[in-house]
Amino acid sequence: MPTETPPKPRLPVPLQAVREFLKLESAGGILLLAAAALALILDNSPFAAEYEHLLELHFGLTLGPIVFEKSLLHWINDGLMAVFFFLVGLEIKREVLEGELSSVRQVALPGLCALGGMAAPALVYLAFNWATPETRAGWAIPAATDIAFAVGVMALLGSRVPEGLKVFLLALAIIDDLGAIVIIALFYTADLSLLSLGLAGVGILGLVLLNRLGVLRLAPYLLLGLFVWVCVLKSGVHATLAGVALAFAIPLKVDGDRAHAPLRRCEHALHPWVTYLIMPVFAFANAGVALGSVGIDALLQPVALGITGGLFIGKQLGVMLVAVLGAALGLFRLPDRVSWMQMYGASVLTGIGFTMSLFIGTLAFAGPEAAAPLRLGVLAGSILSAVLGYIVLRVAPSEGRAPG
């Protein structure tokens, strides 16, 4: 008796919305690349000292016994990136409740592939760094995917890439971001302040209460979210997680009208700011490497090799292994008009880890000694993945079509 094949995944998100998202992300990817290139140029120019001094500029404010004073680099990584994670949290909540992650059938393919794409790079990194315990903390660096760059490369190919493959990559990247949030919360925290954590917990309960009472104005959520961010900043848990907690509390429904819900309004307003300002500023602040003082030995250090290998080899290996096994077991099928060669090309693009990998790297290694191999590894792995992924998708025929 023939076995029933699982249904192909449908695309409940309007294709026009997917195209608009791709357009925004691809433009953001270009701006992100330009910011990273500018950082590299400045750090290898006569203005290198001024570039470093700018990032080390300290400023802040004092509220009674509470002092907030950090370098510009820390304000970017702890403050602006909290807004980035706030947007990520909004996207995750919307996708889980009504989008590509709203059912087991829809989440099976990108979800399981995302898990494989996080586990395999971590194992590759540890294989290079197991003999050096002081560098093992970077195991999560190659586990992340940069959605802006990955989508940007795919957008360059236009109609050669099926819509189903684009939606798959978007869903995988969102799940990947969720995995990064969990990893940061569990593994990258400093000494904890129970008082600050307790106050943050009170603030989060307040956010939940606002949601349950049906409060639709954004101002109360944002004010309470700012309080939670301050408490988390002082607690030892990374402050970006406050943005995620706030996002999960923002209402998605308004008497059944989701188009005008606070979450959608907030997401729509924030997306250009995050894409065109926050992410490029982060890249500018974190991508600089003084190449003149870096020899070939920096690329051969365990950290650089682990990150490069994790992004370029581990990512594609983990995603494809899960996809092939899942299809063989009948758990899911590829999206419509997507060939296995195209699926491989998308899996290679998941190795573009730029923004998220650099961010996790700043949490894993606080000292300057790992800065050069960290950044070189992220750049090398991401560039190799972008180039190979583009080539594969450029030459790959779609399912049922001849090459052309």
N, C-alpha and C positions, 0 to 999 in steps of 0.2 A: 504494500500500500504506500503510495508516494507521500512523502512528508510535505506538510504545508510550509511554504516559504514565508518568512516574516514580511509584513508589508513594508514598502519603502517609506522612509520618513517624509512626511509632508512638510511644507514650509508655511506655517501659520502666520509668520511675520510678512506683511506686505513687501513685495520685492522693491517697490519704490523707496520704502523706508530703509531697506538694506543698502540700496544704492547710495542714498544720501549719507548714510553712516560711513560707507566705504569712501565716499568722496571726502568727507571731513577727516577721516583717519589717515587717508593717503596724503592729503595736504599737510596734516600734522606731522606725518612721518618725514616728509621732505624738510620741514622746518626743524624737526628734531635732529636730523642729520646735519643740517647747516649749523645748528648750535654746537653740536659735538665737534664738528670740524673747526669751528671758530675757537673752541677751547683748546684743541690740539695745536692750532696755529699760534695762539697767544702764549701757550706754555712752552713753545719752542721758538720764541721770538725775543727781541730785546725788551719786550713788555712782560716777560714771564714773572718778574718780581712784583710788578703792579697787579697782575692777575692773582697771584697768591695772596698778596696783602689785602686785596678787595674781599676775597673769600674769608679771610681771617678777621675782618673788621667786626668788632664787638659792639653791640648795642642792646638795649632792652628797657625795662621799666621796673619800678619797685612799688609793691603794694603792702605797706606796713612791713611785717617780718618776711614777706614773700618776695624774693628777688628773681626776676626773669632777665637774665643777661646771657646771650649766646653769640657765637660768631654768625656772620651772614650765611655761611655754609650750613650751620646747624638750624638756623631759622628756615632755610629752604627745605632741608631734609625732614625736619620735625613739624614745620608749620605748613608750607605750601603742599607738601606731599600728603598731609592730612586731608586737604581739600581733594587731592587726586584720589585718595582712598575713599573719600566720601562719595565721589562720583562712581567709583567702582562698586561700592556698596549699593547705590541706587540701581545700577544696571543689573547687579546680581539679583536683587529683590524683584525687580520687574520681570526678569527672565524666568525666575523660579515660579512666580505667581501666574504669569500669563504668556510667557514667551517660549523660547527654545528649550527651556529646562523645566517646563511645567508638567511633564509626565515622564514616567519611567521609559516609555518607548522612545520619546524624543531625546532623552538625556543619555540613553544607553551608549550610542556610538561615540559622541564627543566626550562624554563623561569617563568612560573606561579608557579611551585613548589618552585623555588628559592625565589620568592616574599613571598609565604606563609611561607617558612623556615626562612625568615628574620623578618617578622611581628610577628609571634607567640612567638619566644624567647624574643623579645623586650617587649611584653605584659606580659609574665611570669616574666621577671625581674622587670618591673614596679609594678607588683602586690606585690612583696616582698619589694619594696623600695619606694612605694608611700608616706608612712608616714615619710620618711626621705629625705627631699628635697635635702640635700647635696650629696646624692648618686644617684639621678635620672640620672645624666649625664652619668652613665655607661650603659644605656639602650641598646646601640648598641654592647656591648661586646659579648654577646652570639649569635649575629645575623650572625657571620662569620663562614665559613668552611675552615679548613686547608686541602688543596688539597693533599699535600704530605702525611700526615698521613692517610687520608681517602682512598686514592688510594693505599697506602702501605698495609693497612689492607685487602682491596679487593684483592690485588695481591697475598697475602698469600694463598688465596683459589684457585688460578690457574683456571683450566678449569671449576670448579664448578660454576663460575660466567659467565653468557652469555656476549658476546661482547657488545650487545645492552645496558646492564645495566652499563657496564664500560663507554661507551660513554655518557650515560645519566648523570652519576655522574660527569664526566669531564665537560660536558656542564653546569650543574647546578653550579659547583664550579666556573667556569669562570664568569657566571652571578652574582654569589654571590660576587666575587671579584669586579666586576663593581659596585654593590650596595655598597660595603664597600668604594670604591673610592668616590662615590657621598655623602655618609654619612660623611666621613672625610671632604670633601670640604664644606659641608653645616653647619655642627654642631660642628666641632672641630677645630676652628680657634681662634687665640689669637687676641690682639689688632692689627688692620690693619694699615700698613704704605702705604698710597696712592701712594707715590713716588716709593717705591719698587714694588708695584703692577703694576703701570704704566710702569715701565721699564721691568717687566716680560711680560706684554702684548706686548710691542714692540718686545721683543725676540720671543714670540710665533708667532707674525705676520711674523717675519723673517723666522721662521721654515716653516710656511705655504707657504711663497713665494718660498723658496727652493724647496718644494714639487711641486708647480705649475710650476716652471721653469724646472722641470725634472732632478734636480741634483741627481745623483746616488751615489756619493762618501759619505761615512759615516762621514768623518772628519768634514765637515762644520756643519752637524747636531749636532754632539757631542759637538763641541766647543760652538755653540749657545745654546745647551741644558745646558751646564755647566753654561753659563751666566744666563739663566732662573732659574736654580736651586739656584744660589747665590741670585738672586733677591727675589725669593719665600722664601728662608731661612730667609731673613731680613724683609719680608713683614708681617709676622704673620700667613699666610696660611701655612699649614704643607708642608715641603720641598719635601715630597715624591710625591706630585701632579705634581711637575715639571717633574718627570720621566714619568708620564702618558702623559703629554702634548707632550713631546719629542717623545714618542712611536707612538702617533697618526699621527705624521708628517713624519715618516719614510716610504718611498715608498714601495708598495707591488708588483708593476708590473714593468717589464723592457721590453717594446715593446712586451707585451703578455707573456714573459717568467717569470713565477712566481718562478720557482725553484731557480734562481740565483738573485732574488730581494734582495735589501738591508735589508728589514725587515726579510726575512727568514735567511739570512746570520747572521744578528745580533742576532736573536732569537736562532739560532743553537749554536753560539759562547757563548752566555750568560748563557744558561740553565744549563750547568754543574757547572759554577761558583756560580750561585745563589743557586742551589740545594745542592751542596757539601760544600760550604763555607759560603755564606751570611746567609742563613737560620739557619744553625747550630750555627754560631757566634751570631746571634740574640737570639736564644734559650739559649745559654750559658750565655748571658748577662742579660736576663730577667726572667729566670725560677727559679732562686735561692730563696729559702724561708728558713729562720732559724726556723726549726720546734721545736727546743728546747724551744723557747720563745713564741710558739704559742700553745694555749690550744684549747680544743674542742669548746670554745666559738667563735673562729675565723671562724670555719666552719658553725656556726649558725648565723653569722652576716648577715644582709640583702643582702650585696653585694655578699658574697659567695653563699648564698642560691639562689639568683636571677640568678647568672651566671650558677651555677650547674643545677638548674631547667630549665633555658632557653636553655642550650645546650642539656641536656639529655631528657627533656620532650617537650620543645617548638619546637625544630628543627624537631623531628620526627612527632609531631602532625601537624605542619604547612605544611610540605611536603606531608604527607599522606592525610590530609584533602583536599588539592587542587587536588591531584591525583585522589582520589575517586570521588569528585564532578565533575571534568573535564571529567572523563570517563563516569560518569552517564549522563552528559549533551551532550555527543558525541563530545566534543572538541578535544579529542585525545585518542589514545589507547596506551597501554604499548608496549615497544619494543618487537621484535620477541623473543620467547622462554623465556620470563620473566614472572614469576608468581607474584601474589600479595604478597606472603610471601617474595620473593626476593626483591620486590619493598620496602617492609617495612624494610628489612635489610639495603638497601641502604639509606633509609630515616634516620635510626638510625645513620649510619656512618656520615651523614652531621652534627651531633652534635659534631664531633671532631673539635674543634675550635682553637686549640692550638696557632699557630703563629699569625694569624690575630686577635684572641681575645686578646692575650697579647698585641699586638701592639695598638689596639684601647684602651685597658685599660690604657696604658701609656699616651694616649692623654686625656682620661676622668678624670684621677686622677693623678695630678702632685705631691701631697704630699705623704710621706712615710706611712701614717696611713692606707691607703687602700691597700698597696702592698701585705700584707699577705693574706687577704680574696680574693683579686683579683686573685692571683696566685693559691691559693688553690681551688677556684671555677672553674677556667679554667682547672686545672689538674683533679679535680674530675669529672666534666662534660665530659671532653674529654675521660678519661679512661673508665668511665661507658659506653659511647657511642661506643667506640672501642670494648669493650668486648661483649656487647650485640649484636652489629652489626655483629661481627664475628660469634657468636653462631647462630644467625638467618640465616645468609647466609650459614653456614656450614650444617645446617639440612634442609634447604628449598629445595624442588624439583623444577625443572624448569617447565614451562608451558608445559603440555602434556606429562610429564615423571613421572614415579613412583619414589618415594624416593629410593635412593640407593647409 
